[in-house]
Amino acid sequence: MPDERWSVVRAIAHFDELLDQVIATRKPVFVDGERGTAVFISMEEWKTIQDKLIARAPSNL
């Protein structure tokens, strides 16, 4: 399945829907604007990413 992409205009107009979607699906949504692209992810996904990064970090950091 290709990455889901929203325009920044759509994301602003339907922010609650965007939030509900990333929480329910745990899949990222890319939001494209004039100044670049952002990625929205759920807090659960963010915690998973952080845990994986911490586990892989050298112990002397």
N, C-alpha and C positions, 0 to 999 in steps of 0.2 A: 504494500500500500504506500503510495507516495506521501511525502510530508504534506500536512495540511497547512495552507497559507491563507491568511486573512489580510485585508488591507487595514491600515491604521484607522481609516474612517469607519469601516465595519466594526473593528474591535472597540472603538469608542462608543459607537451607537448601540452595540450589543454586548457590553462588557460582562454583564451578569451571565449571559449565555456562554461566553468564552470561558469565564471562570468555572461555571458548572461543568463544561465539557472537559477541561483539562483535569479537573478533580475526578470526574467519573471515569474517564478513559485512561488516565495516567499516561497519556501520549502528549508530546509537545505540539504546540501550535506556533507557527512562525508568523510574525506580524510585520508586514512590509510597509515602510513609510518612505518619504522623500529623503530622509537622512540616514536610512539604513534599515536593518532588520533586527528584530528582537525575538527571543524565544520565550514563550510562556510555558511553565511546567507547574505541576502540582507541588505542594509542600512535601508530600510523601516521596515524590520523585527526587526532589532536591535533597532530602535527608538521605535517601539511598545513594545518591551521587557523592555527598559529603562523606558518608561512611566508607565508601569504596576508596575515595581519595585518601582519607586518613589511614586506612589499612595499608595502603601502598606507599605511604610517605616514609622516607628514611627515619629511623628512630632518633637520630641526632638533630632533628629540626625542632 
